[in-house]
């Protein structure tokens, strides 16, 4: 019997937007920005790899780490005008196809092991395909009902 429990609650987004990847929340944009940024410590290995962790991102933006965590998790938090200004650049990004796959995975709440089994690939190979925005992974999320921006659909036809 396959394990298909959800990691996150199914109401992470309201049901009308959960599968619509043309709508990226501010929390998701902040999450993607952090993953694009390199760690200030020069770290290359670990849970986040070379990407910033939340504490480093909070320090970089001059925001309390707890408040940063709340922002990245989509919780309401009162921001000063100064803090909101510091968030303007991180929130102004356009996700690439691999990042859209990453967001689809987060929104789905599925375990990595479930997705790997469905695609018939190892974890390192899945991460490689996801980062690249490979057609195989894009098609996987499209068949699960995720809607991509129009410019991504041409990539579904490759491979």
N, C-alpha and C positions, 0 to 999 in steps of 0.2 A: 504494500500500500504506500503510495507516494506521500511525502510530507508536503503540504501546501499551505501551512498556516501563514497568516499575514504577520509581518514584522511590525508594521505601522497600522494604525487604525484605518479602517476603510473610509472614514470621513476626513482624511487628511486635507482634501480639497472638497468643495461641494461637488456632488455627483455630476453636475452638468459640465464642470470644467476638468474633472480628473483626467480624462483621456485626451483633452485638447492641448497639444503641445505648441499651438500658436499663442497660447496664453501662458506666459512664464511669470510667476509671482516674484515680488521683490525679495522674498526669503530665498527662493531658488536662485535668483540672480546673484545674491550675496554668497550663497553656497558655491556657485560656479566660479565667481571671482576669487574666492579663497583657494579653490583648487587649481586655479591658473597661476596663482602667486607662488613663488618659491619661498621656502622656509628661510627666515632670517638667520637661523642657526647653521645653515649649510647642510643640514641633515639630508641624507639621500634615502635612507631606509626607515622602515617603521610603518605604522598603520596608514599614515597619510603620504608615505613616500617622501618626495621632495617638496610637496605642497605644504602651505602654512597650516598649522592647527588653529583652532578657534582662539586660543589665548594669544598667539602671535598676530592673528588678524585683528583682534580687539586692540592690541597694543599699537599696531600699525595705523589703525584708524583713530586712536585716542578715545576709545570707548571702553567702558567697564566690561570685563569678560562675561559676566552674567547677563548684562544687557545685550551683548553681541549674540550670545547663545539664544536668547529670546527672539532676537531679530531673525536669525538664521532659521529658527524653528517656526517662524510665522506668527509669533505671539505679539500681542499689542504691547507697545512700550512707548512711553512719552519721550520724545527726542527733543533736545534743544535745537535751536536754529543752527548752531555751530556744528552739532553732531550730524544733523540732516545734510548740511553742506558737505561734510567729509564723506558721506555715503553716496553723493551724487555720481562720482566717477565709477565706483564699483557696480552701481545699479544700471549703468548705461553700457550694457554689453549685449551683443547678439550671439546666442548660443550656436555653436557649430553642430553638425549632425551627431557626432559622438557624444556631445554634452546633452543633446535631446534624448539620446538613448539612456544616458545616465539618469536623467530626470524621469523618464518613463519607468525605469527600474525602481527608483525611489517611490514614485507614486503608486506603483503596482503593489508594493509591500511584499513581493515574492522573495523567497530565499534565493541566494546565489546558486545553491546546489540544485534547486528546482529548475532554474533557467539553464544551467549548464547541462543538466540531464535532457531537457527538452531540445536543446540545440546539438547535443552530442559532442560537447567540447570540454576541455579541462578549464579550470579556473584561470590560469595564466592566459590561455588562448582566448577565453571569453573577454577578459579585460582588454587584451590587445585588439580584438575585433570591435569591442564597444568604443574604445578610445578613437579608433579609426572611423567609426560611423559606417562600418561595413554593411553592405546591402543585406546580408544574412540576418544581422541583428535588427536593422531597420524593418525588414519584412516581419520578423518575429513580433515586434511591438505593433506593427500595422495590423497583423492578423489578430492581435489581442484587442483591437479597437482604438488604438492610439492614432490621433490625427496629427500629421506633421505640417509645417509650413509648405506652401506650394513648391518652393524651390528644392525641397528635399525629395519630392516624389520621383524625380528623374533618377535619383540614386538607387531607388528600389529596383530599377530595371537592369542594373549592372550585375556583374558576376554570372 
